[in-house]
Amino acid sequence: MKFIETRGNDGQHPEKVSFSEAILAPISSFGGIYSPESLPDLGETFLNEQLNSDYKTLARAVLTAFDIDIKAEIIDKALSLYDTFDDPSNPVPVVKVKDDLYVSELWHGPTRAFKDMALQPFGTVLSSIAQDRNEHYLILTATSGDTGPAALETFKNKANVQVACMYPDGGTSDVQRLQMVTEDAANLKVIGVKGDFDDTQNALKHLLASKAFKGTLKEKNILLSAANSVNFGRIIFQTIYHIHSYLELIRQNAIQMGEKVYLNVPSGNFGNALGSYYAMKMGLPVEKILIASNNNNILTKLINTGAYDLRDSSVIPTTSPAMDILKSSNIERIFFDLFGTERTKELMSQLDNDKHYQLSEAELIQIQSIFSADFCDDDEGKKYIKDAFSSGYLMDPHTATCFKAYDTCRDKQLATIVYSTAEWTKFSPVIANALTGEVDAHDIDALKSIAKEAGIEIPAIISGLFDKEITQKVIIEKDEIESEILSFL
Ligand SMILES: *Cc1c(COP(=O)(O)O)cnc(C)c1O
């Protein structure tokens, strides 16, 4: 399979690239992103063949259908990372919560959030491509909490890759910070920055675009890459669990083969939702994809009105911070797929230049035939957390946004798969507050009180963090980032 650019080709970049090239050089003509030229057919024939496959077998079949230029033994090695999940025979449990609402739990990996689903295998794939090409990469990441730990975990001790991870000091939860600052592999550098997430994000963008920085790296024989969520190397792994979850519902006798379902996705940068879109396009029987947001409801507005408007808007901090986002990058791939390169280029340059665009009536109808959307504010989210807990299900604030969309976005009573993107342990103060009203400054107190309330243990992988040695102690000013990274290399 080949990959082409969402905003068309400028005659300077290659017209088509392979999967491994798309992973290594995610920047393309006119600022577009690489997308698959075509998609395989994974409709009923495929689904019937895979009906009784375990997760890794299904994953291998999906990747084979994509026909990517990665050797089978590397794919196997990458997929074996799912063996480190809680239940290697079923890394993604699908749990019935009520009526026709099922929750697909994407957080049973090492860092307890859904970023592991893609980043765990991606680390192996990227490191092996780098080794094959005899190249060395610096991966830069800026994180508000979940991507950083997942990226560090996947690249630790991997050959030909070093990672520099920036987080806003004081801007993540205790658990998220500890997951990063207790990592001690020699190829990892964690940098606390005095500032907020935007400061780290801006520093990242500045370095990725800086010719001088790239030049200095080149002298050291190091190439620059980013493991952000527009990288197709991550997206491809995010198509698999949608298919898996559908097959799980059949195996649980909740639906029959061919029956349509709703997929209900808590969305930020739209990687998870894009995976669901591709699954639907490849033939998964999906009635609609429900897009759940928090108070940063730019996606809700887009899907309901066709307008994307960044004028006078700024990010609102919420209790579901992994979805606090205004520029949702992967939407571009949907436009490319539905409307083609010319129109995508037009819409994206309107966004870059004027900070807004408006879809036509016909385009909006097309979008609405696939997606429905709603947003859930923090208070509503807490109510959903409390209600679900009363009926026996403990969930995090990102997952809670989907429960609102379940109530408001469906017009048919079809089985609905909610994607749960984080374990309760990652956002414990919000959950403790929802359950008991208490206001905890520290995660450890909230973790204890939720565990007590629910009659469960704090998972060892989380409680152990509080006793681990802190090995990454650097906290610096914004303007010291570049020199800190260079001294690490
Ligand atoms: C990253 C993340 C999201 C948003 O996923 P996108 O693919 O960026 O839309 C939602 N919930 C959690 C917990 C996350 O870490």
The ligand as an SDF file (V2000), in Angstrom:
LIG
                    3D

 15 15  0  0  0  0  0  0  0  0999 V2000
   -5.3700   11.0040   23.7700 C   0  0  0  0  0  0  0  0  0  0  0  0
   -6.5990   10.7540   24.5760 C   0  0  0  0  0  0  0  0  0  0  0  0
   -7.8900   11.0240   24.0770 C   0  0  0  0  0  0  0  0  0  0  0  0
   -8.1250   11.6620   22.7160 C   0  0  0  0  0  0  0  0  0  0  0  0
   -7.8350   10.7910   21.6690 O   0  0  0  0  0  0  0  0  0  0  0  0
   -7.6460   11.3490   20.1660 P   0  0  0  0  0  0  0  0  0  0  0  0
   -7.2290   10.1650   19.4020 O   0  0  0  0  0  0  0  0  0  0  0  0
   -6.5700   12.3930   20.2450 O   0  0  0  0  0  0  0  0  0  0  0  0
   -8.9350   11.9140   19.7280 O   0  0  0  0  0  0  0  0  0  0  0  0
   -8.9800   10.7230   24.8650 C   0  0  0  0  0  0  0  0  0  0  0  0
   -8.8320   10.2150   26.1110 N   0  0  0  0  0  0  0  0  0  0  0  0
   -7.6090    9.9650   26.6490 C   0  0  0  0  0  0  0  0  0  0  0  0
   -7.5170    9.4540   28.0430 C   0  0  0  0  0  0  0  0  0  0  0  0
   -6.4430   10.2100   25.9030 C   0  0  0  0  0  0  0  0  0  0  0  0
   -5.2460    9.9570   26.4450 O   0  0  0  0  0  0  0  0  0  0  0  0
  1  2  1  0
  2  3  1  0
  2 14  2  0
  3  4  1  0
  3 10  2  0
  4  5  1  0
  5  6  1  0
  6  7  2  0
  6  8  1  0
  6  9  1  0
 10 11  1  0
 11 12  2  0
 12 13  1  0
 12 14  1  0
 14 15  1  0
M  END
$$$$
